[in-house]
Amino acid sequence: MNRIKTLIVDDSAVIRQVLTEILSRDPEIDVLGAVSDPLFAMRRMEQSWPDVLILDVEMPRMDGITFLRKVMTEHPTPVVMCSTLTERGAETTMQALAAGAVEAIAKPKLGVKSFLHEEAARLLHAVKSAARARVGRLTPPPGTHHAKPSSEPVATAPTPTALARTTEQVVAIGTSTGGTQALETVLTELPATVPGIVVVQHMPEKFTAAFAHRLNALCALEVREAQDNDRLLPGRVLIAPGGRHMLLKRSGAHYLVEVRDGPAVNRHKPSVDVLFRSVARVAGRNALGIIMTGMGDDGAAGLLEMRQAGAHTVAQDEASCVVYGMPKEAVKRGAVEQQLSLWGMAGEIVRYGRG
């Protein structure tokens, strides 16, 4: 198998040294070089184009977002963003993911060297996931109809009976590499009247709050990073916080979420399997499970449990996935009833909500 040609672009000499050291240890990765800014990177890329770029955000002469957009316009390439664990860093990372980056890793402001060594496995996974990404898959095919989301408020005087019926329904979504753009595509097409949605997107701690904030500004839905005991309501989307697992639970006639710490499952925290298994136990046939783009097998076992519990289960099809890993594994295990294009997901959620 060809080694993954990787170029590191970061203005910190320490970061360049540590990333090079970690990546060079892996026999599947070939580090083409480590440079301090995008202008040096462009010269290096003229000699040999990388399979994956690891890109910092704040650099001299040209910032990472500007460089990312230039690369995506001229020669679309999988990009892993490497940015600081700060509110500003998280917001900028969301811009980068929206602009086409497929993965994000976090670095602290202090103790960077020890942190990156501790997170070496996550870094290697991010690079290998990015190498399999088919960037540009999020462009809709010609003639795709995009339904305009309704701005009708969630609390439009439903009858008690209608509310009780609606709150019994749950939509559970799991995704990873390429998932931030995929989720944006789906959620921005949904009206505020759909059933409550719980989401696990593999993402570092602190980045999920910025992601939820971005989606909340774009959608007719209310989107928030989940907190323990948040109630799931029609028109509300709860996104599992990075570094915590999220489970569904029931209190009387209502669904709530439990957010808790614990060991990583399938190398991930939050884990899609943890969410899906709880949905299978708590909601059963009253749930819709959707597994979308991502590398690995997280969510496949949980989606199978959902299907066995009577839930309707859907996978994103290969043609529209940035990485057809998680959906492929779910299909392989018999967990999937139906495969749909990314651009058919919103319509399926609306149909499900109508019963």
VOMI-747310 format. One line per field, with one value per residue (C-alpha): residue number from 1; residue in one letter; x, y, z. Coordinates in Angstrom, 1 decimal. Example, Ala and Ser with C-alpha at 12.3 -4.5 7.8 and 13.67 -1.06 7.14 Angstrom:
# residues 2
n = [1, 2]
res = [A, S]
xx = [12.3, 13.7]
yy = [-4.5, -1.1]
zz = [7.8, 7.1]
# end
This chain:
# residues 355
n = [1, 2, 3, 4, 5, 6, 7, 8, 9, 10, 11, 12, 13, 14, 15, 16, 17, 18, 19, 20, 21, 22, 23, 24, 25, 26, 27, 28, 29, 30, 31, 32, 33, 34, 35, 36, 37, 38, 39, 40, 41, 42, 43, 44, 45, 46, 47, 48, 49, 50, 51, 52, 53, 54, 55, 56, 57, 58, 59, 60, 61, 62, 63, 64, 65, 66, 67, 68, 69, 70, 71, 72, 73, 74, 75, 76, 77, 78, 79, 80, 81, 82, 83, 84, 85, 86, 87, 88, 89, 90, 91, 92, 93, 94, 95, 96, 97, 98, 99, 100, 101, 102, 103, 104, 105, 106, 107, 108, 109, 110, 111, 112, 113, 114, 115, 116, 117, 118, 119, 120, 121, 122, 123, 124, 125, 126, 127, 128, 129, 130, 131, 132, 133, 134, 135, 136, 137, 138, 139, 140, 141, 142, 143, 144, 145, 146, 147, 148, 149, 150, 151, 152, 153, 154, 155, 156, 157, 158, 159, 160, 161, 162, 163, 164, 165, 166, 167, 168, 169, 170, 171, 172, 173, 174, 175, 176, 177, 178, 179, 180, 181, 182, 183, 184, 185, 186, 187, 188, 189, 190, 191, 192, 193, 194, 195, 196, 197, 198, 199, 200, 201, 202, 203, 204, 205, 206, 207, 208, 209, 210, 211, 212, 213, 214, 215, 216, 217, 218, 219, 220, 221, 222, 223, 224, 225, 226, 227, 228, 229, 230, 231, 232, 233, 234, 235, 236, 237, 238, 239, 240, 241, 242, 243, 244, 245, 246, 247, 248, 249, 250, 251, 252, 253, 254, 255, 256, 257, 258, 259, 260, 261, 262, 263, 264, 265, 266, 267, 268, 269, 270, 271, 272, 273, 274, 275, 276, 277, 278, 279, 280, 281, 282, 283, 284, 285, 286, 287, 288, 289, 290, 291, 292, 293, 294, 295, 296, 297, 298, 299, 300, 301, 302, 303, 304, 305, 306, 307, 308, 309, 310, 311, 312, 313, 314, 315, 316, 317, 318, 319, 320, 321, 322, 323, 324, 325, 326, 327, 328, 329, 330, 331, 332, 333, 334, 335, 336, 337, 338, 339, 340, 341, 342, 343, 344, 345, 346, 347, 348, 349, 350, 351, 352, 353, 354, 355]
res = [M, N, R, I, K, T, L, I, V, D, D, S, A, V, I, R, Q, V, L, T, E, I, L, S, R, D, P, E, I, D, V, L, G, A, V, S, D, P, L, F, A, M, R, R, M, E, Q, S, W, P, D, V, L, I, L, D, V, E, M, P, R, M, D, G, I, T, F, L, R, K, V, M, T, E, H, P, T, P, V, V, M, C, S, T, L, T, E, R, G, A, E, T, T, M, Q, A, L, A, A, G, A, V, E, A, I, A, K, P, K, L, G, V, K, S, F, L, H, E, E, A, A, R, L, L, H, A, V, K, S, A, A, R, A, R, V, G, R, L, T, P, P, P, G, T, H, H, A, K, P, S, S, E, P, V, A, T, A, P, T, P, T, A, L, A, R, T, T, E, Q, V, V, A, I, G, T, S, T, G, G, T, Q, A, L, E, T, V, L, T, E, L, P, A, T, V, P, G, I, V, V, V, Q, H, M, P, E, K, F, T, A, A, F, A, H, R, L, N, A, L, C, A, L, E, V, R, E, A, Q, D, N, D, R, L, L, P, G, R, V, L, I, A, P, G, G, R, H, M, L, L, K, R, S, G, A, H, Y, L, V, E, V, R, D, G, P, A, V, N, R, H, K, P, S, V, D, V, L, F, R, S, V, A, R, V, A, G, R, N, A, L, G, I, I, M, T, G, M, G, D, D, G, A, A, G, L, L, E, M, R, Q, A, G, A, H, T, V, A, Q, D, E, A, S, C, V, V, Y, G, M, P, K, E, A, V, K, R, G, A, V, E, Q, Q, L, S, L, W, G, M, A, G, E, I, V, R, Y, G, R, G]
xx = [0.0, 1.3, 2.3, 0.3, 2.3, 1.7, 2.8, 2.8, 2.2, 2.5, 4.4, 5.5, 8.9, 7.9, 4.6, 6.4, 9.1, 6.6, 4.1, 7.0, 8.3, 4.9, 3.9, 7.3, 7.0, 4.0, 5.0, 1.9, 2.8, 5.5, 6.2, 7.1, 8.1, 7.2, 7.1, 6.3, 3.7, 1.5, 3.9, 6.6, 4.0, 3.1, 6.7, 7.0, 3.7, 5.0, 7.6, 5.3, 1.6, 0.6, -2.2, -3.0, -2.2, -2.0, -2.7, -2.5, -4.9, -2.9, 0.3, 2.4, 2.0, -1.2, -3.7, -4.7, -8.3, -7.2, -4.8, -7.4, -9.8, -7.1, -6.2, -9.9, -10.4, -7.3, -6.5, -9.0, -6.9, -7.8, -6.9, -6.6, -6.9, -4.7, -5.9, -5.8, -8.3, -9.7, -13.1, -11.5, -9.7, -12.8, -14.8, -12.0, -11.9, -15.7, -14.9, -12.2, -14.5, -17.2, -14.6, -13.7, -11.3, -12.3, -10.8, -9.8, -7.3, -6.8, -3.6, -3.5, -1.9, 0.5, 2.2, 1.9, 4.7, 3.4, -0.2, 0.6, 2.4, -0.6, -2.9, -0.6, -3.2, -5.9, -3.5, -2.6, -6.3, -7.1, -4.4, -5.5, -9.2, -8.3, -6.3, -9.4, -11.6, -13.0, -13.2, -15.8, -18.4, -20.6, -21.5, -25.1, -25.9, -27.5, -31.3, -31.2, -34.1, -33.4, -36.4, -36.4, -36.6, -39.7, -39.1, -42.3, -41.5, -41.4, -44.0, -46.9, -49.7, -49.8, -52.6, -51.6, -52.3, -50.2, -47.3, -47.4, -47.3, -44.5, -42.2, -42.3, -40.2, -36.4, -33.9, -30.4, -27.5, -23.9, -21.1, -17.3, -15.0, -16.8, -19.7, -19.7, -20.5, -22.9, -24.8, -25.1, -26.5, -29.2, -30.1, -30.4, -33.1, -35.3, -38.4, -38.7, -41.5, -39.4, -38.9, -36.1, -32.7, -29.6, -26.2, -22.8, -20.1, -16.6, -14.9, -12.5, -13.6, -14.7, -15.1, -18.6, -20.0, -18.8, -20.2, -23.6, -23.6, -22.8, -25.6, -28.1, -27.5, -28.0, -31.0, -34.7, -34.1, -32.8, -29.3, -27.2, -24.4, -26.0, -25.9, -26.9, -30.7, -31.4, -34.9, -35.4, -38.2, -39.5, -37.4, -34.4, -31.0, -28.7, -25.1, -22.9, -20.1, -16.5, -14.8, -18.2, -20.6, -24.2, -27.1, -30.8, -33.0, -36.7, -38.5, -42.2, -43.5, -40.3, -36.9, -33.8, -30.1, -27.5, -24.0, -21.2, -17.6, -16.1, -13.6, -13.5, -15.5, -14.2, -11.4, -14.0, -15.6, -18.4, -19.1, -21.9, -22.4, -23.0, -25.7, -27.4, -27.4, -29.2, -31.7, -32.4, -33.1, -35.1, -36.9, -37.0, -39.5, -40.1, -36.7, -35.0, -31.3, -29.0, -25.3, -23.3, -19.9, -16.9, -14.0, -14.1, -17.0, -18.3, -22.1, -22.5, -23.2, -25.5, -27.4, -27.9, -29.3, -31.7, -32.9, -33.4, -35.4, -37.8, -36.3, -36.0, -32.4, -30.7, -27.2, -25.7, -24.8, -21.3, -21.6, -22.3, -20.0, -16.6, -15.5, -17.7, -16.5, -19.0, -22.0, -20.3, -19.6, -23.3, -24.5, -22.1, -23.5, -27.2, -27.9, -29.3, -32.8, -32.2, -29.3, -29.9, -28.0, -27.0, -29.5, -32.3, -31.8, -33.8, -36.8, -36.6, -36.5, -39.6, -41.4, -40.6, -41.9, -45.2, -45.6]
yy = [0.0, 3.5, 5.5, 8.6, 11.7, 14.3, 18.0, 19.9, 23.6, 25.3, 28.4, 26.7, 25.0, 22.8, 21.7, 20.9, 18.8, 16.8, 16.2, 15.1, 12.7, 11.1, 10.7, 9.4, 6.5, 5.1, 2.9, 4.0, 7.7, 9.6, 13.1, 15.2, 18.1, 20.6, 24.3, 27.5, 29.1, 28.6, 30.4, 27.9, 25.1, 26.2, 25.9, 22.5, 21.3, 22.3, 19.6, 16.9, 17.2, 15.7, 13.3, 15.1, 18.6, 19.3, 23.0, 25.5, 28.4, 31.4, 31.9, 34.7, 36.0, 34.0, 32.5, 28.9, 29.6, 31.7, 28.9, 26.2, 28.0, 28.4, 24.7, 23.7, 25.9, 24.9, 21.3, 19.9, 18.0, 16.4, 18.8, 18.2, 21.4, 21.7, 24.6, 25.7, 24.6, 28.1, 29.6, 31.6, 28.5, 26.5, 29.1, 29.3, 25.6, 25.6, 28.0, 25.6, 22.6, 24.6, 25.5, 21.9, 20.6, 17.0, 16.5, 18.7, 18.0, 20.3, 21.5, 23.3, 26.7, 25.2, 21.8, 21.2, 18.7, 16.3, 16.8, 15.8, 12.7, 11.7, 12.3, 10.5, 7.8, 10.4, 12.3, 9.2, 8.2, 11.7, 11.6, 8.1, 9.1, 12.2, 10.2, 8.2, 11.2, 12.1, 15.8, 17.4, 14.8, 17.4, 19.1, 18.1, 16.5, 18.7, 19.1, 18.3, 20.0, 21.8, 22.3, 25.6, 25.0, 26.4, 29.2, 28.2, 28.2, 24.8, 25.8, 26.6, 25.6, 21.8, 19.9, 17.8, 14.6, 15.8, 16.7, 13.4, 11.6, 13.7, 13.5, 9.7, 9.9, 10.2, 10.7, 9.5, 10.4, 9.3, 10.6, 11.3, 12.3, 14.7, 14.8, 18.5, 19.5, 16.5, 17.4, 21.1, 19.9, 17.8, 20.0, 23.2, 21.6, 20.5, 22.4, 23.2, 20.6, 17.5, 15.1, 15.7, 14.8, 13.5, 13.6, 12.2, 13.8, 12.7, 16.0, 17.2, 18.7, 22.4, 22.3, 20.8, 23.9, 26.1, 23.6, 23.7, 27.5, 27.6, 25.2, 27.0, 30.2, 28.5, 26.2, 26.6, 24.1, 24.8, 23.3, 23.1, 21.2, 18.7, 19.1, 16.4, 16.1, 18.3, 17.4, 16.3, 18.2, 18.5, 20.9, 20.5, 19.0, 17.9, 17.4, 15.2, 17.3, 16.4, 14.3, 13.0, 10.2, 10.9, 8.5, 8.7, 8.1, 8.4, 10.2, 9.6, 10.6, 12.6, 11.8, 13.3, 12.9, 11.8, 13.2, 11.4, 10.6, 7.1, 5.2, 5.7, 3.2, 2.2, 4.8, 7.6, 9.7, 10.5, 7.2, 6.6, 3.1, 4.4, 6.6, 4.1, 1.4, 3.6, 4.7, 1.0, 0.3, 3.4, 4.3, 1.0, 1.2, 4.9, 5.8, 6.5, 5.7, 7.3, 6.5, 8.8, 9.5, 8.4, 6.0, 2.9, 0.9, 3.1, 2.9, -0.3, -2.5, 0.1, 0.6, -3.2, -3.1, -0.3, -2.3, -5.4, -3.3, -2.2, 1.1, 2.2, 2.4, 4.3, 4.7, 7.3, 5.8, 5.4, 7.9, 10.8, 9.9, 11.6, 8.4, 5.3, 3.5, 3.6, 3.1, 0.3, -1.6, -1.1, -2.4, -5.4, -6.3, -6.2, -3.1, -1.0, -1.2, 1.6, 3.5, 7.1, 9.9, 12.7, 14.9, 12.4, 12.4, 15.5, 14.2, 10.9, 12.6, 14.7, 11.6, 9.8, 12.6, 12.5, 8.8]
zz = [0.0, -0.8, 2.2, 3.0, 1.9, 4.6, 4.8, 8.1, 8.0, 11.4, 12.6, 15.8, 15.6, 18.6, 16.9, 13.6, 15.5, 17.6, 14.7, 12.5, 15.2, 15.8, 12.2, 11.1, 13.5, 11.6, 8.6, 6.7, 6.7, 4.8, 6.1, 3.0, 5.2, 7.9, 7.0, 8.9, 6.7, 3.6, 1.2, 2.0, 1.7, -1.8, -2.9, -1.4, -2.9, -6.4, -6.0, -4.5, -3.8, -0.4, 0.2, 3.5, 4.8, 8.5, 8.8, 11.6, 11.7, 12.8, 10.8, 9.4, 5.8, 5.1, 7.6, 7.5, 6.4, 3.4, 2.4, 2.9, 0.6, -2.0, -1.9, -2.1, -5.1, -7.0, -6.0, -3.4, -0.8, 2.5, 5.3, 9.1, 11.1, 14.1, 16.3, 20.0, 22.6, 23.0, 22.2, 19.3, 18.1, 18.1, 16.2, 13.6, 13.3, 12.5, 9.6, 8.4, 8.5, 6.6, 4.0, 3.4, 6.1, 6.9, 10.4, 13.4, 16.2, 19.2, 20.8, 24.2, 24.7, 27.3, 27.5, 23.8, 23.5, 26.2, 25.0, 21.4, 22.6, 24.7, 21.7, 19.2, 18.5, 17.8, 15.5, 13.5, 13.2, 11.9, 9.2, 8.1, 8.1, 6.0, 3.5, 2.7, 2.4, -1.0, -0.8, -3.0, -2.3, -0.6, -3.8, -4.6, -7.9, -10.6, -10.1, -6.4, -4.7, -1.4, 0.7, 2.5, 6.3, 8.0, 10.5, 12.3, 16.0, 17.8, 20.4, 18.1, 20.4, 19.7, 21.4, 24.4, 22.4, 19.5, 21.7, 23.5, 20.2, 18.8, 21.8, 21.6, 18.4, 18.4, 15.6, 16.4, 14.1, 14.2, 12.0, 11.9, 9.1, 6.8, 9.2, 10.1, 6.5, 6.1, 9.2, 8.1, 4.8, 6.5, 9.4, 7.4, 5.3, 8.2, 9.5, 13.2, 13.5, 13.2, 16.1, 18.6, 17.3, 19.2, 17.4, 18.0, 15.8, 16.6, 17.5, 20.2, 23.5, 23.3, 19.5, 19.8, 21.5, 18.6, 16.1, 17.8, 17.9, 14.2, 13.3, 15.6, 13.6, 10.3, 11.1, 11.8, 14.5, 18.0, 18.1, 21.3, 22.9, 25.2, 29.0, 31.5, 31.8, 28.8, 27.6, 24.0, 22.3, 18.7, 16.8, 19.2, 18.3, 21.1, 20.1, 22.4, 23.9, 22.9, 25.6, 27.0, 26.2, 25.6, 26.3, 25.9, 28.9, 29.7, 32.5, 32.4, 29.0, 28.2, 26.7, 28.3, 27.7, 30.2, 29.6, 31.4, 31.4, 30.9, 28.8, 25.1, 23.1, 19.6, 20.3, 20.6, 23.3, 22.5, 20.8, 18.4, 19.7, 23.2, 22.0, 19.6, 22.2, 24.7, 22.0, 21.3, 25.0, 25.7, 22.5, 20.5, 17.6, 18.3, 16.9, 13.6, 13.4, 10.8, 10.3, 8.1, 6.7, 8.8, 9.1, 11.3, 12.7, 15.6, 15.5, 13.5, 16.5, 18.1, 14.9, 14.7, 18.2, 17.2, 14.2, 16.3, 18.8, 15.9, 15.0, 11.3, 10.3, 7.5, 6.2, 4.0, 0.6, -0.7, -3.5, -1.2, 1.7, 2.2, 3.9, 3.4, 6.5, 9.3, 6.9, 5.1, 8.3, 9.4, 6.1, 6.4, 9.8, 8.7, 10.7, 7.8, 6.3, 3.7, 2.1, 1.1, -0.5, 1.8, 0.0, 0.7, 4.5, 5.4, 3.5, 5.3, 8.7, 7.7, 6.5, 9.7, 11.8, 10.0, 10.9]
# end
